[in-house]
Amino acid sequence: MGIKTEHYSALTSKNLLAADGQTLTVKGQIQATISLKGLLVPHSFVVIQGLNYNVILGIEFLKDTHCKLDLDYGVASFYDDLVLLPMYGKPRNQNVVRALDSVAIPAATEAIIKVTVSRKFRARTALIEPDVMNTQRSFLVAKALVNLKGRQTVSRLCNRNDEQCKIKKGKILATINDATEMLIPSTSNMKPNTKAERVKRTNVSREKN
């Protein structure tokens, strides 16, 4: 890496162990700067002889950067969500919503645009949610319950800036998930079981009339 290694006796006196219990040989330490999506973070790293990985970010680094791991979304956040990074690489195609056409949203304006999903996404009723990886973009995406016609539906976007926002065809806008299990069964065919329930529903009906 071309970085000068400094001797650190405090570390060499400690026994560092690998996951398999093997003792690791400490060569020293270095001062390096890690780029988290453009945010430069200086940190001290221990140099290990024969390590199988180029870099391992340890507990101290995660604590210093206030890292939080969201296993549901597969995202690591740093410094109170100032920087968000994927833990597992690129998002799965069947779980994202993309712009159907290229559009331009005027400054400080909301727009409803056509979007499309992957052929692998089979649900007919789905929940569109803002992509956690898009928090630093110039537009916001509304959370919405939608019905898909084929592979298409619509999504509401808001350009929060003072300049026009251009969105290219195929751009990932949000995530989408099957909402079937979240739907509440209709009560139109349910009969009241008690007299109290009958009275309550009768009063509601009269108030509506």
N, C-alpha and C positions, 0 to 999 in steps of 0.2 A: 504493500500500500504506500510505501515511501514515507511512512510516519515514524519518527524517532521513538524508540521504546525506552521508557524510563524504568529504572530499578525501583522496586517497591518491596522492601523487606517485610513490611507488615503482612503482605499477602503471601510471600513465599514461606512464611512461618505457619500459614494455615493449610489445612488439608482440604482441597477442593475435590469433590467427587463427581464423577459422571453418573448418568442415570443407572448404569449397570454396576455401580459401586467402584469402578476403577479410579485410582488416584490420578488427578490431573497435574501436570507440571506447569507451574506459573513462571513465565519468562519475564514479566514486568507489567507495566501499564502504559497506556497512551491517552492523550487528550484528543478527542475527535469530535467533529460536528456532524450531527445527523439532520438530514432534511426531511421534515414531515410535511409533504405537500407544499414546499416552499418556505415553511417555518423552520429556521435554523436553530438547533438545540445542541449546545456544547455538553459533552459528558465524558467522564473517565471510564475507560474500558480496560479490563484485564486481558493480557495476552497469554493464551494457552498454547502450549506446544502440541502440534498434531491434531488440532480441533477439526472436526468434520464439517463445520459450518463456518462461513466467513464472519458472521456476526450473530451473536445471541443477545437479545435485549432482555436483561434481567429484571428482577423485582425492583431494584433501586431505580432503574431508568423509568419503569412504569409508575412508580410512586412520584418521582420528581416531575413527570409530565402529566400527573393527574389522569392517568389512563383508565378508561372504563371499557370493558369488553361486553358487547351486546351479542350474545350467542344466537338469539332469535333472528336477528338481521345480518349476522356475520360482519359486524363493524366494530372497529376500535376507535374510540374518541379520545382526544387529548386536549388538555387545558379547557375543561368545561365546554366540550363540543366545538371548540375553535377550529379543530382539524379532525376530519373523519376519514378513516382509511379502511378499505375492505380487508377482511381477515382471510378470505378464501379465494381471492382473485376476482375475476369478472362475474357480474351477476348472471343468474340463469336466465336464458332468453325467454322461457315460458312464463316467467314471473315479472316481466317488465312491460310497460306501455310505451309505444313509440309514436312519434308524429307521423300521420298518414301523408301529409304534404308539407312543403316548406311554407312557413307563414311569417308575417311580421306584425308584432303587437305594438301599437303606439305607446308612448310613455304614459305611465300612471293609468293604465287601462286594463280591464278584465276582458277576456276573450274565451269563447267556447270553440274548441277545435276538434277535428276528427282525429281519432287515434286508432291504432291497431295493436293486436297482440299476436304472439307466436301461434303457429298451427298446433303446437303441443298443448296449448292451454284449452281445456275442454269445458270449463264451467260456463254456464249461461248467465248466471247472476254472480256478480263479482264486486269486490271492494277495491277501489282505487285509492292508494295512499301516496303521499309524497315520498320520493326516494330519499332516504337518509343521506345518500352520497351527494345529493344535489343542493345541499343547504347553502352553498356558496355561489350558486348561480343567480342570475338576475331576475328570475321569475319564480313565482310560487304556484303550487298545484293544490287544488282543493280536494279534500277527502270526500269521496262520493260512492254511493251504492248504485251500480249501473247494470243494465241488461245488455248483453252482447248480441248483435245480429251478425252471424258469421264470425268474423274476426275483428269486427269494428264496433266502436262506440264513440262517445265524446268525453272530453275532459275540460274542466274550467281552469284557466291559467290567469295569473295576475302579473303584469309587468310593474314592478314596484320602483323602477328607476325613472330618471328624467329623460332618458333616451330610448329610442325605439329598440325593441328586442327582436332579434331574428332567430328563428328556430328552423333548422334544416330538416328535411324529410328523413325519417328514420332515427331521429334523435331520441334517446331514452328520456322520458319525462317523469315516470312514476313507476311504482310497483303495483301489481294486481294479484289478488288472491281469491280463491273460491269463497263465496259468502253464503253458500247454501246452509251451512250449519249455524250461521248467525241469525237466520231469519226466524221471527216469532210466529208461531202458528196463528191463523186467523181464528177469532172467537165468534164469528158470525154463525157458525153451526153448533156452538156449544149451548147447552141448556142450563139454566140456573139450578143449582142443587138444593138451595135452601130458600125459605120465605124471605129472609133478609136480603139475599142476592136479588130476588125478584123485585122487591121494593126499590132497591138501589138502582137497578137498571131501568125501572119504570120512571123514576124521578129524573134520571139522566135523559131519557127519551123525551119527557115533557119539556125539560129545559131547552132541548134542541129545537122543539117545535115552537 
